[in-house]
Amino acid sequence: MTSINFKAACFDLDGTLIGTGPPHRAAERVTVRAFGFDDLTADHPVTFGTGVIPGAQLVAEHYGIDSVEEVLAE
């Protein structure tokens, strides 16, 4: 087996190399539609970069969904 010695590593946590914002927004759109909403509201909360659980809590609160767990499961 060959060993590779790295001198540096790059972690893309903010969309610098890969634009993860649009797929994130699309996933939120699918999620709220599963709860009976037509689409994201104009004042949809900013959840990108907040973390999975805090983001789900924001969505649940904003749309009046009682269970954060159901939002996470969706």
C-alpha positions as CSV (number, residue, x, y, z in Angstrom):
1,M,0.0,0.0,0.0
2,T,1.3,3.5,-0.9
3,S,1.3,6.2,1.7
4,I,0.5,9.8,0.7
5,N,1.9,12.6,2.8
6,F,-0.3,15.7,2.6
7,K,1.2,19.1,3.2
8,A,-2.2,20.8,3.3
9,A,-5.9,20.2,3.3
10,C,-8.8,22.5,2.2
11,F,-12.2,22.2,3.8
12,D,-15.1,23.9,2.0
13,L,-17.4,24.9,4.8
14,D,-19.0,28.0,3.2
15,G,-19.6,27.1,-0.4
16,T,-16.3,28.5,-1.7
17,L,-15.5,25.5,-4.0
18,I,-19.0,23.9,-4.2
19,G,-22.2,26.0,-4.2
20,T,-24.2,24.2,-1.5
21,G,-26.7,27.0,-1.0
22,P,-29.0,26.1,-3.9
23,P,-29.4,22.4,-3.0
24,H,-29.9,23.4,0.6
25,R,-32.7,25.7,-0.4
26,A,-34.3,23.0,-2.7
27,A,-34.3,20.6,0.2
28,E,-36.1,23.1,2.4
29,R,-38.6,23.7,-0.3
30,V,-39.3,19.9,-0.5
31,T,-39.6,19.7,3.2
32,V,-42.2,22.5,3.6
33,R,-44.2,21.1,0.7
34,A,-44.3,17.8,2.6
35,F,-46.1,19.7,5.4
36,G,-48.7,21.1,3.0
37,F,-47.2,24.5,2.1
38,D,-47.0,25.6,-1.5
39,D,-43.5,26.9,-1.3
40,L,-41.1,28.8,1.0
41,T,-42.5,32.1,2.3
42,A,-40.9,35.4,1.3
43,D,-39.8,35.8,4.9
44,H,-38.4,32.2,5.1
45,P,-35.7,32.2,7.9
46,V,-32.1,32.0,7.0
47,T,-31.1,28.5,8.0
48,F,-28.0,27.9,5.8
49,G,-25.0,27.6,8.1
50,T,-27.0,27.4,11.3
51,G,-26.6,23.6,11.7
52,V,-29.1,20.8,11.1
53,I,-31.1,20.9,14.4
54,P,-31.1,24.8,14.8
55,G,-32.2,25.1,11.1
56,A,-35.0,22.6,11.6
57,Q,-36.1,24.4,14.7
58,L,-36.3,27.7,12.7
59,V,-38.3,26.0,10.0
60,A,-40.7,24.4,12.5
61,E,-41.2,27.7,14.3
62,H,-41.7,29.7,11.2
63,Y,-44.2,27.4,9.6
64,G,-46.0,26.4,12.8
65,I,-44.9,22.8,12.6
66,D,-45.3,21.2,16.1
67,S,-42.5,18.6,15.8
68,V,-38.9,19.5,15.0
69,E,-38.3,15.7,14.8
70,E,-40.7,15.4,12.0
71,V,-39.0,18.3,10.1
72,L,-35.7,16.5,10.7
73,A,-37.1,13.2,9.5
74,E,-38.5,14.8,6.3
